């Protein structure tokens, strides 16, 4: 049997991710009996399974009968308790192909897939519905959110099929994505966010107004942040091979850094105005650490 | 633009080094597939273009530095730019003609006394030199047969030297303009100035200036234009002021001492040819023959205009040694320098010759040595009261010993059957000291013992195998091994370079070829004997290639092996008239005596043979003296004797005897004591030495180029010409000279350096700052 997720998740990653809880920040559309707060209170329809109590679960959901029998705390879960519909938007544009010298051989895209896989696993594991959108200049695949455990296979397969290479138009993509995300939910955007910041921020604003909570993992390679080049270098665009530029990096570094700082601050400003989490990650970082630190931050906010 | 130091201009190619570094650096760029292009693209227009301009500027500066450096060092010159006028420093090569014709009198001019054209030329040259701008350098070439450069570059010093030279009365042959011009060009090629000039001061005598004046295949004009910086050529024509004047000149064409070997007390005929190259007939002109400045003959000679006359004199040397025989015409004519001519003749004391007769007979003319003795001492045999050149002693083989060889120069073994070992050793030692040995192989010779001589010791008397005596008419034909029937063998004297035979007259040589040889020994040279120190070689051959005379060396002595006997058994040679001069010359040759070796052509090298490490005083024809010293083998080479006249070398001891006074030539010759006499060496330098020449008096023909001809010649060489120094100065002032532009190049170089350093300094903190961050 093909187990594609093993390719993306190391046992260490799996171990760490499974111990984490993900909590939606705002009110999410779903059944109120779930672990997430929902405006559809008590809309539980079909019992699905028990799951062990974890600190933080509401005590009203504890199956006291079962506690009586087993002396352990279990939570009753229902079929449509899935109260979090999350979509992972995975950027497969050409610029994600970049692989720096310090990223352990991982390209930004590969790193993003791992991050996406970790998130998907984490969410599926806690009965949340997870969907996947891969895009470059337009949405290439869209898998609607489902919470069944075997949905993970579908997601992983789609991730594996994702091949980077096209140009990117993030603003446009985000706008068309809003058509898919009608209900409240959580959108993880894993991208380098290269493009026109104004249109990106604007598109994010539309999504935000569409009751989506948005988390942006902005994927950077170390090289892109430090610009460590010394000798004369021909920079060839990953998205459009005809676009190349021969420069002396030493002369250029300061201006590059200025550009970078401006780009980041514009993006950060835009995101914070929309109350969007913008998390810059480096391909040299460990995925699980990124996730755990992010979740820890989320808990504090909550 | 030309370069004074053209080769260094190629150093400009060094500009390729910074360029190459730049290109290599540029080509080494790495390619990176890059995502964040939008962050880079924003910078492109503003920054990278400016950076590139800085880099290109820096590169240009760095390329300019080697180019400018090479340019500056190669000293470029713009010939079309005017220099700072006539006052810029100049390199001037003066060629002063000191040929014979230059010594003609210009007495008719007032206030110049007995001035010659040469003294005029010297004064003109010194005037030119003194008029040179500051910082100039000069060189003076005396342009006679072998051009000589005066040893200085300082114009004032040269002017002083020339003023002293003006008094010189001794010419140096014919003007050698091509060689002088070449020397001048060579000197100018290394000169530090861009302004270069050659001035030729000459009387423009027709025979020197007409015809082909070529320097290694190039016309003189071509030679000048081929120079890196073509020097300006100016001709100073000293003969320009004479106008159709009739010339008056007598010249001693030649002196011939009609004897191969002059010896003491032996009368020698002397033939003198006197030419009149002038336009006036000369009647009853006194001509004097001087022997070492003693008058020994005086005759009145008449020579019509443009013709020749021969004067015959007789001279009997009273002393042994070098005699300078001088013919002097006692007449003041236009050219005094050719009114006398000298030859050197060495008078020998009678030369001791011992004839060993291997076949003595009582009857007259039957012995082996009778003909020899007659040929060597004809007066002694005929009992006349005259002295012979050779003092002959005839002995039998038994009488040959060391004592009898004392005072003798040549030993002749005539048909001697054998010698005892002690006799052989004596002969060996005798020859080795520098004496001569003649061996005549006759019918009594025991071939085996002669063969044995050759192995006496390592430097024995050897030449090769001596074969049996056989009739000369039986000769093996080398082609078909058959016997060729011939009545007799003849000599082949046409090809030989053997000097005793070559010096014979043509008639005598003809007689020699007709001599019939009936018997002869076969001589064969061994190859090991042909190499030094023996150096055996065939001197004279028969017409069938067999050797007649073989010559070899032993120590300092000379051995001649003659394959026939010198009586009338083997040939009819002794009965012919050529026998006497031939035998005398053979003996003189064996004794290595030559009366005429002191006569040289101008420009040759005189080798003085004397005692080892002897100090000699050399009196030169122009009245100056040199101290010379012979080397370890008793030789002194005096190269390039360029002055016509007599050179006399004598030991310093003689000079000390005269209380350190510098003696004149005649004092030397007269006052030399008997024991010093042999230590006096004389050489007479004439235009052509003793070689016969059809027109020896070319230099004495006083006709000169016309002014039009000079002008035409100057035009063809792109030269200016003038008849006096002032005119020359005026014309040279008008000339334009190239200007060196090194100052501007050095300035540009300095600016480039500073700019490069400034730009580098301005760029580097930015680079360093970036790296640190």
Interface residues (C-beta under 8 A of the other chain):
Chain A: X94 X95 X96 X97 X98 X108 X192 X194 X195 X221 X224 X229 X230 X231 X232 X233 X234 X235 X236 X237 X238 X239 X243 X245 X246 X247 X248 X250 X251 X252 X253 X254 X255 X256 X259 X260 X263
Chain B: X25 X26 X28 X29 X30 X31 X32 X33 X34 X35 X36 X37 X38 X39 X40 X41 X42 X43 X44 X46 X47 X48 X51 X766 X767 X770 X771 X773
